[in-house]
Amino acid sequence: MPIRKSYAKVNIFLKIVGKRDNYHELASRFVRVYSLYDIIEFKKEKCTKFTLEGNFSCDIKRNTVYKAYELLKEYSSKVDEYFNNHKVIIEKNIPEFAGLGGGSSNAATFILMVNEECNLKMSKEDLCKIALKIGADVPFFIYEYNSANVSGIGEIVEKFEEEILDIELITPNIKCDTGEIFKKFRDEFYTEINQEKVFKLFKEKSKDFLSKSSISVANDLYKPAKIIYKDLKNYEKKQWFFSGTGSTFFKVK
């Protein structure tokens, strides 16, 4: 009975470097959070259709795991055969709308599990092509790195060697809308970091970067998020930072 942990992530820094169509190109350091994870299980059971169980806020067809299934079944008939005899159960622990990548992590973990269980023999590079169709953060989770520099719209993931970080999290009960925050950023705060600064950032250890940075310097999206969601300022603390478009604050111990 295949069971796997689906880990959260935080963004040590998140800088905007440009635009591509309707997307923003970014330079970010993604770090896996080992203390927080969902659990995905493939349980043997006869099913007349793809069956996904869990405490989700969205309709099943909008769920990232369902989207991953729809894409994977196009690659091999083994996928539908397998899920005629297994259902998917997800124990949700990662908060939604929190900047922790829970949905992206679930999709990636599901893809990795299907690749193994159905013996698809697809490389991580090929899996990432599928992953990117689901969401910009999904490729990071496919590679399973502890820490990585992420660029482009999320499709360029480069392993970064550093110690595994012990990360503490606070997630307020504030559901941040990624689209709204990016729109506010575009309308009122748009700046681009140059490639020379990106090169320096990508070489710097996460702890060293955080030791000399403020929350707004680390994450270009914090100021627009704080304007839309004014209660975020109640959670600001020294040496705490903001992940993605929030609402999670984190500290490296």
Stockholm file with secondary structure:
# STOCKHOLM 1.0

chainA/1-253         MPIRKSYAKVNIFLKIVGKRDNYHELASRFVRVYSLYDIIEFKKEKCTKFTLEGNFSCDIKRNTVYKAYELLKEYSSKVDEYFNNHKVIIEKNIPEFAGLGGGSSNAATFILMVNEECNLKMSKEDLCKIALKIGADVPFFIYEYNSANVSGIGEIVEKFEEEILDIELITPNIKCDTGEIFKKFRDEFYTEINQEKVFKLFKEKSKDFLSKSSISVANDLYKPAKIIYKDLKNYEKKQWFFSGTGSTFFKVK
#=GR chainA/1-253 SS CCEEEEEEEEEEEEEEEEEETTEEEEEEEEEEEEEEEEEEEEEECCCSSCCEEECCSSCGGGSHHHHHHHHHTTTCHHHHHHHTSEEEEEECCSCSSSSSCHHHHHHHHHHHHHHHHTTCCCCHHHHHHHHHHHCTTHHHHHHTCSEEEEEETTTEEEECCCCCCCEEEECCSCCCCHHHHHHHIIIIICCCCCHHHHHHHHHSCHHHHHHTCCHHHHBTTHHHHHHHSGGGGGGCCTTCEECTTSSCEEEEC
#=GC SS_cons         CCEEEEEEEEEEEEEEEEEETTEEEEEEEEEEEEEEEEEEEEEECCCSSCCEEECCSSCGGGSHHHHHHHHHTTTCHHHHHHHTSEEEEEECCSCSSSSSCHHHHHHHHHHHHHHHHTTCCCCHHHHHHHHHHHCTTHHHHHHTCSEEEEEETTTEEEECCCCCCCEEEECCSCCCCHHHHHHHIIIIICCCCCHHHHHHHHHSCHHHHHHTCCHHHHBTTHHHHHHHSGGGGGGCCTTCEECTTSSCEEEEC
//
